[in-house]
C-alpha cells in the first residue's frame, strides 16, 4: 500500500511515561537533537483516530525507532499487571520494518545486558543498546548508534543534558502542567534541546 | 537490527528544526528567557519574606530552619496586633498561619487574611508538621500560584489578540470600502487610505500566523 515517505531525521521514541524515567527521557530528547535527529512521541498526535492507528501512523512517518524496554515490568497497582504497550508497539514496528525495510530501522534499548533475553526471548540474537539506566549511558549509546561526521562528544552532550535537565521544572511550571510527557512539555523540551544543541 | 547507523550529512539546520516544531513565538521567547537564566530555575523559588503567625514556643527555631531551607527571611508574629503591623510595614510573599492560632482566634485570622494583600495564605498545623513538610507546602503553593499567573497571562494575551483581530478586520474593511467608493477621493487621501489598508492587511496576516502556530 502506498504511504508517505518517512522523514529521514525522525525517530519514534517508544518509552514509558513515568516519573522514574524522567532523566532517561530528557537524555533521549537532548541527545537526539545533538545528533540532528527529531524525536517523536505518541502524545504529540492529536486525537480523533483510534489510538492504535495514530501510533502506527507515527511509526510509519519515522525513519528510525527506539524502543526502550527497560521499565517493562509489573505495575505497582493491586493485581499487578505486566505493561504490554511498549512490546506491542515494538511488534508493530518490527512488522512494518519487515514489510518496508528501506523505510524503517528499529532498535531496542535496555538498562542491563541480559534483561531482554528474560523478558522477550523471541528477540534473542538481537543486540540491544544498553544504557545502564543513566542519562550518560543513553547519550553514549545514542552517539555510538547514530554515527555522523563531527558529532558532538559525549561530554558536550552531557553538558547540554545538564542544562536542559536543570530547566525542566521551570519549563513544566510555565507550561502549566505537571505532566512531563504531555505534548506541550515535550514540544518545549524539544525547543530547549535545540537551543542547547545550537549553543555548543 | 544494526549495531550502528551512518547518518547522512549535513544535518538539518537549526532554523528548519525550529520551524518544524511550530511553537508559538511567545512561548519561544519564554523558553529562551528560561535558558538564558533570566527566570528562576526552581518553580516556587521564593523572593521576599514569609510571615509566620503562631503562638508556638518553638516558632523562632522553626523560623530559622524555614529561612535557611527556603533562603528567605521569616518573621514571626505571635498575635493579631503584631501580624497586622508587620503586614502594613512591608510586602510578604507568604503568610503562614498556624492552625492552632486560627482555631483559637478566628476574627484575628480573618483580619490577617484580609490584610495579606498579594501574599499566598497558607494554614498549617505547626505543632504537628515538621519543617520539611512546611517547606514542601510553601513551595507547592508558590508553584500553584506561578501556574495560575502563567495561565492568566495567556488568557489576557488571547483576549487582547482577539480584540485586535476584530479592530484590524474593521479597519481593513472600511479602508477597502473607501477605496472602492464611486465618489472621487483626492490623491493624497487615497494614498493614505491605501497605506492604512496595507498595514491592516499585514497585521491581520501576522495575527493569523500567530494564531495558527498557537493552535
Interface residues (C-beta under 8 A of the other chain):
Chain A: X8 X9 X33 X35 X36 X37 X38 X64 X105 X106 X107 X108 X126 X127 X144 X145 X146 X147 X148 X149 X150 X163 X166 X167 X169 X170 X171 X172 X173 X174 X175 X176 X187 X188 X190 X191 X192 X194 X195 X196 X197 X198
Chain B: X1 X2 X3 X4 X5 X6 X7 X8 X9 X11 X12 X14 X17 X18 X20 X21 X23 X27 X28 X30 X31 X32 X34 X35 X39 X40 X41 X42 X43 X44 X143 X146 X147 X150 X151 X154
